[in-house]
Structure formats: C-alpha cells, structure tokens
Amino acid sequence: MIGSLNSVRTLLLAIFVLMAGSGFLSTLIAIRLEQAGQGALLIGLVATSYFGGLTLGALRVSPLIARVGHIRAFAAFVSFYSASSLTYAIIDTPALWVVLRFADGFAMSGVFVCLESWLNRTARPDNRSAILAAYMIALYAGQAVGQFLLNLGDQSPALPFMASAVLLSLSVLPVVLTKIAQPVLEEVAPFSLKRLYDASPLGVVGTLSNGVMLGAFYALGAVFVQRMGLPLSQVALFTSCVISGGVVLQYPLGRLSDRFDRRRVIIVCMGVTAALCGALAFVQEPAAIFLVGALFGGFSFALYPLCVAHSNDHLDESERVGASSGLVLLYSVGAAGGPMLGSVAMATLGPPGLFGSIGVVALGGALFGIWRMAVSQPVPEAEQQDFQSLPRTTPMAAVLEDEGEG
C-alpha cells in the first residue's frame, strides 16, 4: 500500500498539515466567543455561516479553479484562510467573524475540490482505494491532532490563531513544489433530489439528519464541554476523542453493513447515537465524557458513508457520482442548520440541550428507517455495493470513490 501512495505523498502531506491548521478553528472560535460572554445563538450563527460558505463553494468554485489552475487556486484559497485566521486574533468583532467564517467555508471548499480532483487524476484502478483510505486518514488525523493546539491559548490568546496561520501557510509548499501534473476538473452531472429521494428515501433523510447532528457538534461541542466545567486542555481531548472514534469505527460498521440489510445498520447507528447523546447530556465524570464522546463519534461519523452506500444500492452505476454529489450537498445543508438548532436548544435547556437536540434528530432518523423497513423490501445481499469510507467534503470525493469500483 505504501508504494502505491508515492505518487500522491506530497498531496497527502498538504492535507494533513492543512487540517492540523484549520480543523481546530471552529472549536477555537466557539471557545473564544463563549469566553467573551456571547450566547449560544451567536456562536451557532457563526458556525452556520461557515457551513453556508462551504455549501456555496461546493457549487461555485470549479469555474475559478478551471480558469487559473489548481496550484494558483489552491495557493489563493489557503493564503486567504491563513490571513483570516490572523484576523480573528486582531479584531474580535462578532459581526466580522460571521463574514470571515462564511469566506473560510468558501475557501475550504475550494481547497477540497483542488485536492480531491487532483487525487482522482493521479489515482489508477489498482491503487484508487488505497489513495482514498490514505486521504481519509490524513484528513481526520490532521483534524484530531490539531485540536491540541487549543492548549497554546493558555500561554497567549493570540498564539493558537498564529499557529493556525503558520500551518496553513506551510501546507501550500508541498503543492506549489509538486511535480504532479494538474488535472482537468471532472464534470459532476446534476442529479434531481426528487429522483434521489424516490430511489433512496432513507439515504436522503439519513444524510440530511447526519449533517444536522455533526454541524451542531462541530459548532458547539467545545462550548458544551466548557459549560460542563472542564478545562481547556480537556476540551481539546474531548473533540479529538470524538474525531478519532469516528475514524476507528467507520470501517467495521461499513463492513457489517455489507453482510446484512444496510438499513438495519443505519437504524442501529442512529439509535445508538441517540442513546449516547442521552448519556452525554447527563454524565459528569471527565473519563465518562471522553469515552461516550468517542463512541458518539464512531457511530455518528459512520452514518454519512452508510447512507451513500445505501443510496448507491438503488442506483445504476452511471448515476452514482451525481447522486453522491447530491448527498454531499444535502449533508452540507443539514450542517448549516445544525448549529442553530443546537444553539436554540442550549439557550433553552442549558448545556445538556446540545446533545439532547442531536439525540432527537438521531432518534427521528431511526424511526424513519424503521418505517422504511416496514413499507419496502431490502436490497438483496448479492446486489449490495461494497461499502467505502468517504469524507463529507465535496462532490469530487464521490468521483474518486466511484471510479474505484470499476
């Protein structure tokens, strides 16, 4: 496997460094707003702005990248993000932060499109799965490791933002110095959401629900931990545990879904997520919070690729890329709404309201899945597609995964 990754090692290094520098910013910004006495509603609005930018970017950045090329576009997006991260340390005006987070989301979408289309251009049929797996590892490992940069705030409030800017700037180097040929952007054909729902109602509802759940977590998970009385160092550990749990359990749950009716696995993941949210709303001991948080990440992070796989089971091969791109956008829309739902719940019910609201969404998804099992027949096991872990980034990841099935 290692040898098959030599052709993309510079891109994987860039992804890891980029995520280490950017993956903790949503946590850091939520903490700073909380420390400044801002309410959960404003914190949720700032997070919603980021996911809104991410959603718009997934729809609009491709023409810009095609016009100036991948290297210039990547450098421009990351340079803006680096400058933005320093601006948070200089100007602490919440209204400006809302605007900056929207622009950050747009820029991050451009970064993902650049990198994922590049990986797709470089991958061959014999190493495509290995490259997708390595991409997932680099993405989430960078995000998990970066959480510990939050602890730099104990030394100086501006230091975490400065560290973010340094890492973001360094992530440009492997890309601008690479010898890998720049790709031509893949055109992802639009896919009717009505056709997608008709083909796989549970895939659509599950993906949208998962976006709401994880959007709320990324926006307010750190605020929840702080309001539970845990110090900053344990906030970073909690977030890292959730992300790490999501990486560890995703593949085993996916393989389990290959052997049984995939709807059952989705329903179980939804139900277990709801139960874990109930536990997080009431546990007090730090060790219990970290353990339950890791399990929450494991079952909730698995839902998106499970829903994509379930949708693909009902579609022709020629439809899967367009459908997967539609599911990415549905997830992003849900993620944009999740922070506001979570913030309203926290403002009304206090810290337990965050995971209480996430749990209600998960329970609703489980009940919808049970209804679907009652009114429709399962896909025969022989016709189910193999599960493939997927990042919740842009439609370009769907191109990479789909071509790997050929």
Disulfide bonds with the S-S distance in Angstrom:
none
